[in-house]
Amino acid sequence: MQEEYDSFAKNNFAFYHHILYMYITYVYILIYLNYVSHSRNVAFVIIGQSEPYHASVASRLKQDIQNQVYEIEKIYPQVYITHEDFNIPGAWTIIPLLKPLSKKFKGSDVRWTMFLEPHTAVKIKKLLEVLEMADQQDAMWIGYPLSDEEPTIIHHFNFYEELEEDGGFVYPNFASGFAMRVQLLNHLTNQLENGERKLDAEFSIDPAYELAQFVCGDDDNPGPLLTPDLSFCVVSGDSCATYPKQFDICGSAIAEESIFFAVKTWSGFHSTRAKVVKKTWGRHVTNLRFYSDKDDPSLPAVDTGVPNSKTGHCTKTLTILREVVKEIENKPHIKWIFLADDDTILGVQRLCEVLSCYRSGSDITVLGERYGYGYGKKETAAKGYDYITGGGGTVFSAGAARVLSRCACASISAPDDMTLGACARHRLNITVTHSPLFHQARPQDYAREVLARDRPVSFHRHSSPEPMRVYSTWFHHDDMAIKKRKRDEL
């Protein structure tokens, strides 16, 4: 009997041990599957623009993501393009998207929202692995970390010294894409709705930095810092889940003779700033005119009839636009107008390359670095508008210049770029187009990775390093190609 009992117990122990092993394995599989990121757990949001070139780049990225996912999982992912699927003012600043995205993904399998720019390259298989790891680490949002080496004007000279022990204040490189957990979207949306978290900024300048500020919060209501992840790359590599693709020209660079260069100046700067323009990028252009408060044939500068104002310059700028429109009326070869400040530092060849991708002539195109007004306050967000900040230069197609020259100024010293932006948005229903290649500030005001990803077109302000050096470092070599081409044509 004892032998039979021992045999029974031994066999049943093995049996129950096997059952227990299978159960534990099953539980582990469930836990693992809960963390594994499949495409159904990720929604892709491409920050697009309605301008035809940018819209086509965004559409190609959407198709590429869909193709990659289908090849891996035989299903199509959720991919949205903001100007098509979320036609919300200021969507490019991300914060106005939080509520509609939170509402859209409620009750779904989506755990992560992946934000992308149209020029962001994505490796889906690697990205899913990265998000799986972030799930296991309970990271709330991840991306390539940018930081300021010193306080800068484009970030309102904010510098979070108290965060140095935590690695300093970092913000995502939008061009590399970044991922935000839907749980965080919901949390931020709820706090906005119940007033626990407020929007106080009037201006939107650098959306990546401002989004990180908003998520970070303050001492009374802190939020998670961005979790750095170098799989979001700034240059292509084998270990990259994403990286920014460089801007490619759309055929041959346009002829610089097809651009009219109008420079806004003042008689007090004729011998300083205006002379720098003449010595640098002004040497490489055919149609160059300075507009001032006094005539000066040596530049040449023409008197606009508008007295100088210390700020705003709205009346002066609108007068310049009207004068240029008259000037080119019988010059059909001029398709573009480039309006610059006298301390704008420009790469002419690069401008000609960039404009190969855009519609000129009678088509309506306004191009430059986009800022926003009104999106950062809840009560004005719906009435906010985009504008091209003037320091980095504003490009108008001839048709756009004709239409916008009909805008009006509230006063002689009203902000010219903001007035044009508000008029374009609310009166004329014109959408301005953003290019990250134009820059309102100096090279050192931007994170090095931002400038390394592409070939800048412009900078702004004459200060250390002095403007001749900035031009020589960034643009002189390319502009010499214009001189060589003209010499060869002769």
Sequence and secondary structure as in RCSB ss.txt:
>XXXX:A:sequence
MQEEYDSFAKNNFAFYHHILYMYITYVYILIYLNYVSHSRNVAFVIIGQSEPYHASVASRLKQDIQNQVYEIEKI
YPQVYITHEDFNIPGAWTIIPLLKPLSKKFKGSDVRWTMFLEPHTAVKIKKLLEVLEMADQQDAMWIGYPLSDEE
PTIIHHFNFYEELEEDGGFVYPNFASGFAMRVQLLNHLTNQLENGERKLDAEFSIDPAYELAQFVCGDDDNPGPL
LTPDLSFCVVSGDSCATYPKQFDICGSAIAEESIFFAVKTWSGFHSTRAKVVKKTWGRHVTNLRFYSDKDDPSLP
AVDTGVPNSKTGHCTKTLTILREVVKEIENKPHIKWIFLADDDTILGVQRLCEVLSCYRSGSDITVLGERYGYGY
GKKETAAKGYDYITGGGGTVFSAGAARVLSRCACASISAPDDMTLGACARHRLNITVTHSPLFHQARPQDYAREV
LARDRPVSFHRHSSPEPMRVYSTWFHHDDMAIKKRKRDEL
>XXXX:A:secstr
 HHHHHHHHHHHHHHHHHHHHHHHHHHHHHHHHHHS  GGGEEEEE   SSHHHHHHHHHHHHHHHHHHHHHHSS
  EEEEHHHH   TTGGGSGGGHHHHHHHHTTSS  EEEEE TTEEE HHHHHHHHHHHHHTT SEEE EE  SS
  GGGTT   GGGGGGT   EE GGG EEEEHHHHHHHHHHHHTTSS    SEES HHHHHHHHHHB SSSB   
 EE TTB SS  TT SEEE     SSS   GGGEEEEEE  GGGTTTHHHHHHHTGGGG SEEEEEESS BTTTT
EEE S    SS BHHHHHHHHHHHHHHTTT TT  EEEEEETTEEE HHHHHHHGGGS  TTS  EEE EEEEST
TSTTTGGG EEEE GGG EEEEHHHHHHHTT   SSTTSBHHHHHHHIIIIIS    EE TT  SS GGGS HHH
HHTS   EEE   SS HHHHHHHHTHHHHHHHHHHHHHH 
